[in-house]
Amino acid sequence: MKRFLGTLALTLVVALPLAAQQPPNGGPQGGPGNAGPQQAPPDQLLKDVLGFSQAQLDSLNQGLTARHQAVMALQPQIAEADKAFRDALNAATPDASAIGTAALRLQTLQKQMRTLDDQFRTFFDGLLTADQKTKVASIKALQQSLQLGQVLNQLQVN
């Protein structure tokens, strides 16, 4: 579930702003020179497959924007803490206290990122009706089956 919602969230974070910028009929996706298959924008898929209402889409967009802003604020802090930890580990004369402090700082920030993920999953789940939750569960089961199919294919047992 976490992987599916994370993938869905990432897809929506990237694609919803892009979909909003695409002109209807004739934008880069629908131009005459584009020979590849066209993919429906995520908001349209959510409407078509899950039956999202416009109010649900609006709430989702607000939640995605808030999550994106929080992640963007946290990522530089994590990068800085990771660098401080690696620097402390690789120091000419490593200081156990500095290493421990840097490790704890990094771990705290990583927990904050996981908390953001958990909060978004809870938010997304709260947007769904009972019927939509059933559909999402079916999609997740299908996703797991497809992943298993890939593993079996790699093992050449299919």
C-alpha positions as CSV (number, residue, x, y, z in Angstrom):
1,M,0.0,0.0,0.0
2,K,2.8,2.4,0.9
3,R,4.6,1.8,-2.3
4,F,1.4,2.2,-4.4
5,L,0.4,5.4,-2.7
6,G,3.9,6.7,-2.9
7,T,4.0,6.0,-6.6
8,L,0.6,7.5,-7.1
9,A,1.6,10.6,-5.1
10,L,4.8,11.0,-7.0
11,T,3.0,10.6,-10.3
12,L,0.4,13.1,-9.3
13,V,3.0,15.6,-7.9
14,V,4.8,15.5,-11.2
15,A,1.9,15.1,-13.6
16,L,-0.9,17.3,-12.3
17,P,1.0,20.6,-12.6
18,L,2.1,19.5,-16.1
19,A,-1.4,18.4,-17.1
20,A,-2.7,21.8,-16.0
21,Q,-0.2,23.5,-18.3
22,Q,-1.0,21.4,-21.4
23,P,-3.3,23.0,-23.9
24,P,-6.2,20.8,-24.8
25,N,-6.0,19.1,-28.2
26,G,-2.8,20.1,-29.8
27,G,-0.3,20.4,-27.0
28,P,2.9,18.5,-26.9
29,Q,1.0,15.2,-26.1
30,G,-1.6,15.6,-28.9
31,G,0.5,17.2,-31.6
32,P,0.5,15.8,-35.1
33,G,4.2,14.8,-35.0
34,N,3.8,12.6,-31.8
35,A,3.6,9.0,-32.9
36,G,3.6,7.5,-29.4
37,P,0.5,6.5,-27.5
38,Q,-1.2,9.2,-25.5
39,Q,-1.6,8.8,-21.8
40,A,-4.5,10.3,-20.0
41,P,-3.5,13.0,-17.4
42,P,-3.6,11.7,-13.8
43,D,-6.6,13.8,-12.9
44,Q,-8.5,12.3,-15.7
45,L,-7.5,8.8,-14.7
46,L,-8.6,9.5,-11.1
47,K,-12.0,10.6,-12.5
48,D,-12.4,7.8,-14.9
49,V,-11.0,4.9,-12.8
50,L,-11.8,5.9,-9.2
51,G,-14.7,8.2,-9.9
52,F,-13.0,11.2,-8.3
53,S,-15.2,14.3,-8.0
54,Q,-13.8,17.8,-8.8
55,A,-13.9,18.5,-5.1
56,Q,-11.7,15.5,-4.4
57,L,-9.3,16.5,-7.1
58,D,-9.1,20.0,-5.7
59,S,-8.4,18.7,-2.2
60,L,-5.8,16.3,-3.6
61,N,-4.1,19.1,-5.4
62,Q,-4.0,21.1,-2.2
63,G,-2.6,18.2,-0.2
64,L,0.0,17.5,-2.9
65,T,1.1,21.1,-2.9
66,A,1.4,21.2,0.9
67,R,3.3,17.9,0.9
68,H,5.6,19.0,-1.9
69,Q,6.4,22.3,-0.1
70,A,7.2,20.4,3.1
71,V,9.4,17.8,1.3
72,M,11.2,20.6,-0.5
73,A,12.0,22.3,2.8
74,L,13.2,19.0,4.4
75,Q,15.3,17.7,1.5
76,P,18.2,20.3,1.9
77,Q,18.3,19.6,5.6
78,I,18.6,15.9,5.0
79,A,21.3,16.4,2.5
80,E,23.2,18.7,4.9
81,A,22.8,16.2,7.8
82,D,23.9,13.3,5.5
83,K,27.0,15.3,4.5
84,A,27.8,16.1,8.2
85,F,27.4,12.4,9.1
86,R,29.7,11.3,6.3
87,D,32.2,14.0,7.1
88,A,32.2,12.9,10.7
89,L,32.7,9.3,9.8
90,N,35.5,10.1,7.4
91,A,37.4,12.6,9.6
92,A,41.1,12.0,10.0
93,T,40.5,11.5,13.7
94,P,36.8,10.5,14.0
95,D,35.0,11.8,17.1
96,A,32.4,9.3,18.3
97,S,30.3,12.1,19.8
98,A,30.3,14.1,16.6
99,I,29.4,10.9,14.6
100,G,26.6,10.1,17.1
101,T,25.2,13.6,17.0
102,A,25.3,13.7,13.2
103,A,23.6,10.3,13.0
104,L,20.8,11.3,15.4
105,R,20.2,14.5,13.4
106,L,20.0,12.5,10.1
107,Q,17.7,9.9,11.7
108,T,15.4,12.6,13.1
109,L,15.1,14.3,9.7
110,Q,14.5,10.9,8.0
111,K,11.7,10.2,10.5
112,Q,10.2,13.6,9.7
113,M,10.1,12.6,6.0
114,R,8.4,9.2,6.8
115,T,5.9,11.2,8.9
116,L,5.1,13.4,5.9
117,D,4.6,10.2,3.8
118,D,2.3,8.7,6.5
119,Q,0.3,11.9,6.8
120,F,-0.2,12.1,3.1
121,R,-1.3,8.5,2.9
122,T,-3.8,9.2,5.7
123,F,-5.0,12.3,3.9
124,F,-5.4,10.5,0.6
125,D,-7.3,7.6,2.3
126,G,-9.6,10.2,3.9
127,L,-10.5,11.5,0.5
128,L,-11.8,8.2,-0.7
129,T,-15.3,6.9,-0.5
130,A,-15.9,3.2,0.5
131,D,-16.2,2.2,-3.2
132,Q,-13.0,4.1,-4.1
133,K,-11.2,2.3,-1.3
134,T,-12.3,-1.0,-2.7
135,K,-11.0,0.0,-6.1
136,V,-7.7,1.1,-4.7
137,A,-7.3,-2.2,-2.9
138,S,-8.0,-4.1,-6.2
139,I,-5.4,-1.9,-8.0
140,K,-2.9,-2.6,-5.3
141,A,-3.5,-6.3,-5.5
142,L,-3.1,-6.2,-9.3
143,Q,0.2,-4.2,-8.8
144,Q,1.5,-6.9,-6.5
145,S,0.6,-9.6,-9.0
146,L,2.4,-7.7,-11.8
147,Q,5.5,-7.3,-9.5
148,L,5.4,-11.0,-8.8
149,G,5.1,-11.7,-12.6
150,Q,8.3,-9.6,-13.1
151,V,10.1,-11.6,-10.5
152,L,9.0,-14.9,-12.0
153,N,10.0,-13.7,-15.4
154,Q,13.5,-12.8,-14.1
155,L,13.7,-16.3,-12.5
156,Q,12.6,-17.7,-15.9
157,V,10.0,-19.9,-14.2
158,N,7.0,-18.7,-16.2
